Amino acid sequence: MTINKFSERTGLSPSTLRFYDQKKLLEPLKRLENGYRIYSENQVEKALIIHSLRLADIKIEEIYQFLQVDEGEKQQLISAWRQEVEAKLSSLNIAKQYLNGLNYKEQHMHLVKWASPTTFVWFRHVVPRMINPFQSVMKADVESVKKLGIDVRPGIFIRTLGSKGASMVGEVGFILNEEISSDSFKSDSNIYIEQLEPTLYATMNFNVYDQFICFNFIKLVHRFGFNTKGIKLEKFESPNAQTFSYMIPLLIQS
């Protein structure tokens, strides 16, 4: 078949077929002396597969690899592409929810994604119930980190675990810049290492004296259409900071 006949047979334009030829994805069965491309019936299925993969947004280089490998490796590539598509769909769904809820006249809720596992060192405390209850222990934990020689990133994290009567239980945490064995803190059960999985957070800045932070922020997150999961975090730049970033982990749905 000439390129025009092959175009009619496959539904692919001659320019598309020439492009696939240039990229060595689908070379003609032969070329005539006048340079005309000649294709065979056996190439129809290959042409359609190549074009279908292109419409599925698979890169040229990956399609070329797909055509060269055996069946087992082909299946591995297909599985990897499926995972990529699921990730893209999840990202698009997040974008849709965020943009649908965004109102530029209001205080902005932001999205922050920790794309890789994050390792914390946590200090557990029981403190009196009050405004900014963990401020005093934050100062002590900053000093403890220095004395222990732990290399951490800027920022102090708080997570409240519960409350009973006039007391609150919570933890002060720091993100590690280096790996540390949990054995380093065996003598103190109130200090431990934990790795948090990659997470998407809804974040917003608040004043420490705002008494309705959690209720109002959760309402806003739900207005955006997000579902929450896990323990909320508060991030302070320093123990004396009057504002902080409230971080609510979100359930990512495809």
C-alpha positions as CSV (number, residue, x, y, z in Angstrom):
1,M,0.0,0.0,0.0
2,T,1.2,3.5,-0.7
3,I,1.1,6.0,2.1
4,N,-2.2,7.4,1.0
5,K,-3.8,3.9,0.8
6,F,-2.3,3.1,4.2
7,S,-3.6,6.4,5.6
8,E,-7.1,5.4,4.4
9,R,-6.7,1.9,5.9
10,T,-5.6,3.2,9.3
11,G,-7.3,6.5,9.6
12,L,-3.9,8.2,10.3
13,S,-2.9,11.2,8.1
14,P,0.1,10.9,5.8
15,S,1.9,13.6,7.9
16,T,1.4,11.5,11.0
17,L,2.8,8.4,9.2
18,R,5.8,10.4,8.0
19,F,6.4,11.6,11.6
20,Y,6.3,8.0,12.9
21,D,8.7,7.1,10.2
22,Q,11.1,9.9,11.2
23,K,11.0,8.7,14.8
24,K,11.6,5.1,13.7
25,L,8.4,3.9,15.3
26,L,6.8,2.8,12.1
27,E,9.1,2.6,9.1
28,P,7.7,1.6,5.7
29,L,8.1,-2.0,4.5
30,K,10.1,-0.6,1.7
31,R,10.8,2.5,-0.4
32,L,10.5,2.7,-4.1
33,E,13.2,4.2,-6.3
34,N,11.1,7.4,-6.5
35,G,11.1,7.6,-2.6
36,Y,7.5,6.5,-2.2
37,R,6.8,4.7,1.1
38,I,5.2,1.3,0.8
39,Y,3.4,-0.3,3.7
40,S,1.9,-3.8,4.3
41,E,-1.3,-5.1,5.8
42,N,0.7,-6.5,8.6
43,Q,1.7,-3.0,9.7
44,V,-1.9,-1.8,10.3
45,E,-2.2,-3.1,13.9
46,K,1.2,-1.7,14.8
47,A,0.3,1.7,13.4
48,L,-2.9,1.7,15.4
49,I,-1.2,0.7,18.7
50,I,1.4,3.4,18.2
51,H,-1.2,6.0,17.6
52,S,-3.3,4.9,20.5
53,L,-0.4,5.1,22.9
54,R,0.3,8.6,21.6
55,L,-3.3,9.6,22.2
56,A,-2.8,8.2,25.7
57,D,0.0,10.8,26.2
58,I,2.8,8.2,26.2
59,K,6.2,9.7,25.2
60,I,7.8,8.8,21.8
61,E,10.9,7.4,23.5
62,E,8.7,5.1,25.7
63,I,6.7,3.9,22.8
64,Y,9.9,3.1,20.9
65,Q,11.1,1.1,24.0
66,F,7.7,-0.7,24.2
67,L,8.0,-1.9,20.6
68,Q,11.5,-3.4,21.3
69,V,10.9,-5.4,24.5
70,D,9.4,-8.8,25.2
71,E,5.9,-9.4,26.5
72,G,6.9,-9.4,30.2
73,E,8.6,-6.0,29.9
74,K,5.7,-4.7,27.9
75,Q,3.4,-5.5,30.8
76,Q,5.7,-3.7,33.2
77,L,5.6,-0.6,31.1
78,I,1.8,-0.7,30.8
79,S,1.6,-1.0,34.7
80,A,3.9,2.0,35.1
81,W,1.8,4.0,32.6
82,R,-1.3,3.1,34.5
83,Q,0.2,4.4,37.8
84,E,1.2,7.6,36.1
85,V,-2.3,8.1,34.8
86,E,-3.8,7.5,38.3
87,A,-1.4,10.1,39.7
88,K,-2.4,12.6,36.9
89,L,-6.1,12.0,37.6
90,S,-5.6,12.6,41.3
91,S,-3.7,15.8,40.6
92,L,-6.4,17.0,38.2
93,N,-9.1,16.2,40.8
94,I,-7.2,18.2,43.4
95,A,-6.9,21.1,41.0
96,K,-10.6,21.0,40.2
97,Q,-11.7,20.9,43.9
98,Y,-9.3,23.7,44.8
99,L,-10.3,26.0,41.9
100,N,-14.0,25.4,42.5
101,G,-13.7,26.5,46.1
102,L,-11.3,29.4,45.6
103,N,-12.7,32.9,46.3
104,Y,-10.1,35.5,45.7
105,K,-11.9,38.0,48.1
106,E,-11.4,35.7,51.1
107,Q,-8.4,34.7,53.1
108,H,-6.6,32.1,51.0
109,M,-6.3,28.4,51.9
110,H,-3.2,26.9,50.3
111,L,-2.2,23.4,49.3
112,V,1.2,22.1,50.2
113,K,2.4,18.6,49.1
114,W,5.2,16.7,50.8
115,A,6.1,14.5,47.9
116,S,8.5,12.2,49.7
117,P,8.6,10.6,53.2
118,T,9.5,13.1,56.0
119,T,11.3,12.0,59.2
120,F,10.5,13.8,62.5
121,V,11.9,13.7,65.9
122,W,9.0,14.2,68.4
123,F,9.0,15.3,72.0
124,R,5.8,14.3,73.9
125,H,4.4,16.6,76.6
126,V,1.4,17.1,78.9
127,V,0.7,20.8,79.3
128,P,-2.0,23.0,80.9
129,R,-5.0,23.8,78.7
130,M,-4.5,27.5,77.7
131,I,-3.9,29.7,74.7
132,N,-0.8,28.6,72.8
133,P,-0.3,25.7,75.3
134,F,2.9,24.3,73.9
135,Q,4.9,27.6,73.7
136,S,6.9,27.0,76.9
137,V,7.9,23.4,76.0
138,M,8.7,24.5,72.4
139,K,11.5,26.7,73.9
140,A,12.8,23.8,75.9
141,D,12.7,21.4,73.0
142,V,14.6,23.8,70.8
143,E,17.4,23.8,73.4
144,S,17.2,20.0,73.7
145,V,17.7,19.6,69.9
146,K,20.8,21.8,70.1
147,K,22.2,19.9,73.1
148,L,21.6,16.5,71.4
149,G,23.4,17.8,68.3
150,I,20.4,16.9,66.0
151,D,20.5,18.5,62.6
152,V,17.0,19.7,61.8
153,R,15.3,22.0,59.3
154,P,13.8,25.4,60.2
155,G,10.3,25.3,61.7
156,I,8.7,23.8,64.8
157,F,5.7,21.5,64.5
158,I,3.0,20.9,67.0
159,R,0.4,18.1,67.0
160,T,-2.3,17.8,69.7
161,L,-3.1,14.2,70.6
162,G,-5.9,14.7,73.1
163,S,-7.1,16.5,76.2
164,K,-8.5,15.6,79.6
165,G,-9.8,18.1,82.1
166,A,-7.4,21.0,82.4
167,S,-4.5,19.2,80.6
168,M,-3.6,18.6,77.0
169,V,-1.3,15.9,75.5
170,G,0.7,16.8,72.4
171,E,4.0,16.6,70.7
172,V,6.6,19.1,69.5
173,G,8.4,18.0,66.4
174,F,11.3,18.9,64.1
175,I,12.1,17.6,60.6
176,L,15.4,15.8,60.5
177,N,18.1,16.6,58.0
178,E,19.9,13.4,58.7
179,E,19.0,9.8,59.7
180,I,19.0,9.1,63.4
181,S,18.5,5.7,65.0
182,S,15.5,5.5,67.5
183,D,18.0,3.7,69.8
184,S,19.5,7.1,70.5
185,F,16.5,8.0,72.7
186,K,15.8,4.6,74.4
187,S,16.4,6.2,77.8
188,D,13.6,8.7,77.3
189,S,10.2,7.3,76.2
190,N,8.9,10.8,75.5
191,I,11.3,11.3,72.5
192,Y,11.0,9.2,69.4
193,I,11.6,9.1,65.6
194,E,8.7,8.8,63.1
195,Q,8.5,8.9,59.4
196,L,5.4,10.5,57.8
197,E,4.4,9.3,54.4
198,P,4.0,11.7,51.4
199,T,1.0,13.9,52.2
200,L,-1.1,16.7,50.7
201,Y,-2.0,19.4,53.3
202,A,-4.5,22.3,53.3
203,T,-2.7,25.2,55.0
204,M,-3.6,28.6,56.3
205,N,-2.0,31.1,58.6
206,F,-3.6,32.1,61.9
207,N,-3.0,34.1,65.0
208,V,-2.3,32.0,68.1
209,Y,-5.2,33.9,69.9
210,D,-7.8,32.8,67.4
211,Q,-10.0,30.5,69.5
212,F,-12.1,29.1,66.5
213,I,-9.2,28.1,64.3
214,C,-10.0,24.4,63.9
215,F,-13.8,24.7,63.5
216,N,-13.6,27.4,60.9
217,F,-10.7,25.9,58.9
218,I,-12.4,22.5,58.8
219,K,-15.5,24.1,57.4
220,L,-13.5,25.8,54.7
221,V,-11.7,22.6,53.8
222,H,-15.0,20.8,53.4
223,R,-16.4,23.7,51.3
224,F,-13.6,23.0,48.9
225,G,-14.8,19.4,48.7
226,F,-11.8,17.8,50.5
227,N,-12.0,15.1,53.0
228,T,-9.5,15.1,55.9
229,K,-7.4,12.3,57.4
230,G,-4.8,11.9,60.1
231,I,-3.5,14.3,62.7
232,K,-3.4,18.0,62.1
233,L,-0.1,19.9,62.4
234,E,0.7,23.5,63.5
235,K,4.0,24.9,62.1
236,F,5.7,27.8,64.0
237,E,8.7,29.6,62.8
238,S,9.9,30.2,66.4
239,P,8.6,29.5,69.9
240,N,7.7,33.2,70.3
241,A,5.9,33.5,66.9
242,Q,2.4,35.0,67.2
243,T,1.2,33.4,64.0
244,F,1.5,29.9,62.7
245,S,0.5,27.7,59.7
246,Y,-2.3,25.3,60.4
247,M,-1.8,22.1,58.3
248,I,-4.7,19.7,57.7
249,P,-3.8,16.4,55.9
250,L,-6.2,15.6,53.0
251,L,-7.5,12.4,51.7
252,I,-6.4,12.2,48.1
253,Q,-9.1,10.6,45.9
254,S,-8.7,9.8,42.2
